Structure formats: C-alpha cells, structure tokens
Amino acid sequence: MISGEPNPLEPLLFRLYDLFGENSPTMFVTRHASRAARGWPVESVRAAAALAAPTLADNVLPYARREIEQHRAEGRAVVLATTTPRQILEPFAELLGFDDVIATNYGHDGDTFDGRVIGEFVWGRAKARAVAAWAAEHGVELGDSSAYSDSYYDVPLLSIVGRPHAVNPDPRLAMIAVLRRWPIRHFDLPSGVPKVGWVEPQRLILNLARAELMPWVRFQVHGVRRIPESGPAIIVGNHRSYFDPIAVGHLLARRGRPARFLGKKEVFDAPVVGDVARAMGGIRVERGTGSDEPLRAAEEVLAAGDMVAMMPQGTIPRGYEFFNPVLKGRWGAARLAAATGAPVIPVGLWGTERVWPRSSRLPNVTAIASPPTVTMRVGKPVDLEYRSEERDTERIMEAIMSLLPPEARAPREPTDEELARTLPPGVSAADVLDESTRRPGTD
C-alpha cells in the first residue's frame, strides 16, 4: 500500500479519463497529477508497480508480443515511450524485455516524491522530442525505425519515423493513417487482417454460416466441444468439395472461434475471392516451391493462441482417387504440430460434394425442398509421436478416416456420372481414364 496525503483531484482525474479518454483537457489534469504523488514513498510506488506488472503483461495482445520478438530477433532496440511516470512503468518494461523506457519523470527528494515533473511532460509533441533526443543520444536512425500508437496525439511521433503503425487506432488517427497510407494494425489479429466496425471480417462471416441462412443444406455436427474453447489448435479435415471451407466455417461458428485457413495460391490470386481470403486471415500456400513461409505464418498464429485450419490432402481428389478409402495427406500438419506442440483436431467431412461438386462452378442453392445432408464429426486430438513426419501424417489421415461413415471405408466401383462430378468444369467423364486419374491397377 502507498501511504501519503490523499488528493481530492485524483478521483476526478480517473473519472475524466474513463469518460473522455485521452484528450487535451484530461491530459492537462494528468500533467498536474504529480502533485497528487507528493509525499508518496518512492520504494512503495516501485513495489506496487512490480506487483501490478505481471497482470499488465498478461493483458498485452498476442501479436504485440510477436512483433516485439521479431524486432528483437532482427537486432533492433525495443523502447517503450509513454506519458506514464517512469517509476510506475519500469517494472512492466523490464518484465517484457524492453531495452529502455522514455517516460515522464516524477521528481523526488530522496525517499519521497516532491510533486514536481523533471523535464518535459512526455505527451504529444513532447513525446516526439523525447524520442528524437533518445535516438540521437544512442545513434539510432529514426528513418530506419518503427513506431506504434493508438492515439491521434502521437501523430508527431509517428511522423518522425520511417515505419509508422497505427495500432487499434482511435477514429482521428485511423483517418490520418488512411490519408498518409500508414499501416493499420490490430494486435489481437494476424498482420493484414482488418476490422470492420471494430470487428474482424471472419467473425462477421461466421455469423452468416448459420444453418437457417443455408436452407439448401442440412448439417449434422458431432463432437463440436472437442474443439478447444481457447488456445492454439490445428483443425484438419478431408477434402471433398469447394463447400468444405464453408462447412468448417459452420462448425467453427458453433464453437464461436475463428481459424486461419491455409489455402492454395489459386484462391488468393483470384479477383475479389483472394482479397476476401486475405481479409479472413487466410495463409497462402504455393505448392511445389518448398517455401516454409506458410508454416512460419501458421506458427505465428498458433503462438498467439489462435487456431489454424487445413486440409492435408491439399486438393480435392479427382476421378477414381476420389473414391479411394485410404486418404493420402501432405506433411504440413504434422510438421506444424511438431514445431508448436499444438493439438491436431481431426474432422471427418461427408456429403459436401452433393452440395457443391467439383464439376460445378457454384453450389446448388435450389435444393430447398430436399436438401442434401452434410455430416461433420470432430475427433479427439491425434496421438502423434513427433519422430517421423511421414508416420505422423499417416496417423492424422487415419484419424480423419475413422470419423467417416462405413461406406467411405469400403472400396466400390463408381458410375460414370459419379466420376464426372469429381472433375473440374469443362473436363469430360472420358478424361478419368488418363494417367492422372485412372483407377489404380488398370491398363
């Protein structure tokens, strides 16, 4: 507890800030708040700040931590510039590993604060001057530096660096950021994901993935509670239709959690659709390049406590392979699980091809009188060994296969019509007999 003479202005200050936020009148009152600290023991203030630091650190948004780690990995100094008195913020800055603090400095006469502010009150233009002075003293080039703020009053600071970022900005800063083409970031979301009315697009779309808004399909969902309520997870499912991502979206909507989908580059390169996929936080995968960039992006999402979703088959099987009871997957999910330790949650999808077969450019939304049924079963986390990507991939695909109905695991001879539905638009049924799609074992 901090002892000292109570100041009647202190409750008024907090009330004004709660009501109006950061503005000139509230900061005028804040500027004189140092008088309220007159007589407070310096060590007691530091001790109280140290007690509060872990709670404050827990409230740091996940992608802010990732940004700090990235700057540190690049060998850059990470500095906290704040109006808050240095003595209060230093324990928090030390806990998060900041290299230095630029802050308002309360004066003290030995053991107690004396009610003065030493130097400038670090706010607005004064904050920009303080940062510029620190950079000059430490030989840091501001033109090669980044700055982050949510406040319109930090425009002077953002204007002196080479890479300004508006983070969860107030309306005035958001407008200036748009006019000056400054990146707008939301540290509760991956980089590049915007917000619409302060809500991310995927959450808006999840609200549309409701059964009553899709009367042309019926959903049967089992085991939705096996999707973790919080924390990282890798959702994996089999791939039968263009409708699969929508079906998984419906599943996630029931759980109330978004996920970042890994999708092939053709989706992201498509006009309009690609923009939507990026706004949803999708991760672009370009098969055949050997690039680890998609997995690094997925690792960042998982490290922030979010979920990723992927279909290890990579693409919808065509021809006879579509009816193969044994599902073949790629190693991405296994490698991602080994790198992060995130649980792999299998989902068995069945019936999506009757809603939107590969042979159609659009889903069948006219089947309202007799809608097809899409079944989704969520399994327990896959038991992985983390020794062999090949073996763990087999375990993942076996877990998905175990969630499919019995007819999925029985070999059968498809009809010509069924084969044709597995092919892209414009490809004839006769093409299923070429080398890429013919039934295994035939000549």
N, C-alpha and C positions, 0 to 999 in steps of 0.2 A: 504494500500500500504506500502511496506517495502522500506524505503529510505536507501541509502548508496552508496558508490563509486562503479560504475559499474566495473566488472571484465571481460576482454576480453576472459578469458578461459571458462566462463560459457556457452555461446552458443556452443563452441566446445565440451564441456562435454556432453550436451544433444544430439548433433548430433552424437557423437561417440556411445552413448548408444542406440540411435534409430537404428543405422546401425548394430552394432555388439552385442548388448545385454550385459549380464554380463560376463566379462572375465578379465584376469589379466591386460591388458593394460587399459581398461575402468575403472577398479577399482583402478588402480594406479592414474589416473586422479581424480577419485572421492575422493580418500584418501586426496588429497590436495585441495578439494573443500572448506574446512573450511576457507581457505584464502579468498575465494570469499565472505564469510559472514562477514568478518572483518568490523566492524562499523555498522552492522545491529542492530537496537533496538530489544532486546530480547522480550519485550512485543508485539511488532508489529509482530514478527515472530509467537509467540503463537496465536495472534489474527487471523492471516491469516490461520494458521493451523486449528484453530477452525472453521473458515468459510468453509474450504475445507473438514472437517471431514464428514459431512453428505453425501456429494457426493461420497466420498470414501466408506463409509459404504453401500451406495446403490449398489455399484459395487461388494460387497462381494458375492461370489457364494452361491446359496441357501443351498446346502448340507454342505458347510463350517459352516454356522450358526447352522445347526442341529448338527454338530459334536461338536461345542463349547458348545451348550446347553446340549448335552449328557455328556460331561466331567464335566460340572458344576453340573449336577444332580447327578453324582457319587461322588461329593465332592472333585474333583481334582482342583488344581490351574491351571489356564489357562494363559500362559505367552507368550507375543509376543517378539520374538528375531529377530532383524533386523539391517541391516547396516545403515539404515536411522537415522539421528540425533534424539535423544530423544525428543528434544524440538518441532520437527515437528510432530512426531508420537503420542505423548502423548494424544492429544485431540481425535484422532481417536481411540486409545486403550481404553480410558475412555468411549467413546460412545458405543463401542461393549462390554464393561464389562470385559476387560482383568484384571487380578489380578495384573499384573506387566509388565514392559517393560524392556527388555535387549537391549540396543542400543548404538550406537556411541554417545559420549557426547562432544558437542562443548563447548569450554571454553569461558567465558565471564568475563569482568572486571566490574561487576555491571550491568549497563543498556544496554551495547552493547557487541556483540561477538568480541573476540580478535583475531580470526584466528587460534586458537590452537585446537587440539584434546586432550581431557583429557583421559588418559589411552589408551587402545588399540583401533585401528580401528576395529570394530566388523564385521569381514568378514572372511570366510574360517575357518581355524584352530582357529583363534582368537575368532570367534563366539562360537565354541565348548568349548573353555576355559572359556569364559564368562558365558555360560550356566552351565558348571560344577561348577564354583565358586558360582553362584547364588543358585544352588541346594544344595551345601554343607552348605551355609550360612542359608538356610531355612529348612534344614533337609529333603530334597526331595530325594528319592531313584531313580536314573536315570534308573536303571534296571526295574523299575515298571512304567516308564514314556513313553509317546508317543512324537514323533516329526514329523513335516510335512514340506516338502520343495519341490520346483520345480526345484532346481538348483544343478548341479553337484558339485558346490563349497561348498555345505552344506553336502557333504558326511561325513566329520569329525564329524559334529553334529549328523547326523543320526546314525552314528556308535557307539555312546556312550549311546544310549537309548535302552530300551528293546523292544519298538514297533515303529520302523521307518516306515514312509509312504512317498512314492514318489507321489507327487500330481501334475497332469498335467506336468509331468517331461520333461526336455529338453532331447535330444537324448542320451547324455552320462549318465545322471542319470537313464534314463529308462533302459539302458543296464546293469548298475550296479545293479539296483533293480531286474532285471530278474536273474542275476547271484547269487545274495545273497538272492533271494526269499523274497524280501521286497514287501509288498502290493503296488500296483499301483492304485491310486485313481484319480477320476475326479470329482471335487466338483460341476460340473454342471449336474452330473448324480447320480442316486442312487448307493449305495455301491454295488460292484460286477459287475457293468456294465462296460465293457471295451470300448476301442476305437480302430478302425481300420483305420490307416492313419489319426488319429485325428478326426474321425467321429464315432459316436456310431452306432452299428450294425443295430438297428431298423430304423434309418434314411436311411441307405443303402437299407434295405429290403423294406421300404416304396416306394422307387423309383422303385422297381420291382413290386409293387402292382398296376400297371397301366393297364388299360383296354386293351391297344394294345398288352400287353405282355401275356394276357389271352384270346386268340381268341375263346376259347371253352366255354365262358360265356359272357353274356351281363349284364351290370349294369345299373340300373335306380336309381338315387340318388336324393332325395328331402330334402331340408332344411338343407344342409350342413353348412350354415352360422349360424345355431343355436348352433353349437359347438363353444364355446368361442375361440376367437383368441389368448387369453393369460389367464393365471391364472388357478387356480385349477378347476377341474370338474370331475364328476363321470359319465362315459358313461355306460348305462345299455341297454342290448338288450335281446330278446328272443333267445332260443337255439333250432335249428332245425337240425344242421348238423355239421360235422367236418370242413366244409368250412366256418363256421361263423366267426372265428377269421381272416381268410383271407379277407372276405368281409368287416369286420370292419376295417381291415388294409387299404383296398382300400378307405374306407370312410375317414379315418384319413389322408391318403396321399393327398386326395383332399383338406383337410383343412391345410395340411402342419404341423401337430403336431403329435408327438408320444404319446403313452399312455402306462402305465404299466398294463399288463393284470393279473388278478387274475385267476389262473387255478388250477385244481385238481392235487393232488400229482402224479397221474399216469403219467401225461405228463412230469413232472420234473424228475421222476425216470426212464424214458425211455432212452436207449442209444442214444446218438447224439441229439435226439429231446430235451431231458432235458437240455443239455448244451446250445443249441440254445435258449431255453425258458429263461434260466437264463441270457444269454448274452443280451437278449432283454429287460431285466429288469423285467421279469415276477415275480409274487409273488405266492409262493407255498401255496396251501390250502389243508390241510388234514382234510377232513370232519369227523365228529364224535368224534374228540378229545377234542372239547371245547376250543382249544387254541386261544388266542387273538393275537398271533404273526402276522398272515397275516394282520389283521386290523391295528395293530400298524405300520407295514411296509407301508401299504397304506396311513395311516395318515401322515407319514413322507413325502411320495411323494406329497401329497396334500399340506402340509405345505410349501413345497419348490416351490409351484406354478405349479406343473405338473398335468397331468391327469391320472386317473386310469380307466380301463375298466373291466367290469364284466358282467356275465350272471346270474342273480339272481336265475334262475331255478336250477343252479348247474350242471345239466347233461341233455342230450338230452332225452326227454320223449320217452318211448317205448310203443309199442302196441297201444291199444285204447287211452291211455293217450295222445299220440302224437296228436290226433285229438280233444282233449278237447278244446272247445272255451275259457274256463276260465284258464288262466295261473296262476300257483302257484309258488311263489318265496320264497326264504330264506331271512332272515332279515339282511344280511351283508351290503347291500347298504344303507338301512335305518339307521342302526347303524353308519355307516361311515359318512353319511350326518349329523346326529345329532351331532357327535363328532367334525366335522370340519366346518360345515356350507357351504361346497362346494355344488354348484348346481348339481342336478341329471338330466342328459340329456337322455331322452328315445330314443331308436332306434328300429323301427319295421323292422325285417328281414323276407323276404318271398322269397321262391324259392331256397334257398341254398341246400335243401335236394335233389333237382334234379341234382345238380352239384356233390354232394358227399353225398350219403345217408349213413345212419349208417350201412347198410348191406355191404358196400364196404370198402375195405382196402385202396383204392386210389380214388381220384376224377376221373371223366370221362373227359379226356382231348382230346377225339377223336371227340367230337360233334361240330366240327368247322363249318360244313355245316349248322347245325340247332342248335345253342347254346341255352341253357335254359336262362331265364331272372331272375336275382336276383334283387329284389327291396328293397331299404333301405329308410326309411322315418325317419327323425330326428324331434323330437317334442320339444316343449317348456319345460323349466325346470319344473320339477314336483313340485306342491304346497304341501309341507309337513307341518305337524303340530308339529313334534318333541315331541309328547306326548306319543305315543304308537308305538313301532316298528312294531307290527302286522298291525295296521291300515296304517302306512306309507308304509309298504311293499305292502299292497293291492293297495294303490294309485299308487305306482311305476308300478305294473303289469297292472293296469287299463290303465295307460298312454301308456304303450307299446302296449296293445291290441288295443287301439284306433288308432294306426298307421298301423295296419294290414288291408289287403283288406277285403271286406264284407264276402267272403267265409270262412275266418278264424274264423269269429264270429258265424257261422251257424253250428249247430250240424249235422253230417251226418254219414252214415254207410260206413266205408272204405272197400275196397275189400281186399281179402286175399293177393294179390300182394302188395298192399299199406301197409298192416300191416307188411309184411315180410321185407319191405325196412326200417322199423323203428327199426329192431333188429340188434344186433351185428353180425359180420360174424360168420357162423357156427351154428347159432340158427335157428331152423326151424319155419315156419309160425304157426305150431300147438302149439308152445310154447306160443303164445299170449293169450291162454286161461287159463294159470296158474294163481295162486292167485296174482302175482305181476303185471300182465299186462292185466287181463281180463277187459271187459267193465263193468263200474260201473252199479250195479243193476241187473247183470245177475248171474245165478247159474251154 
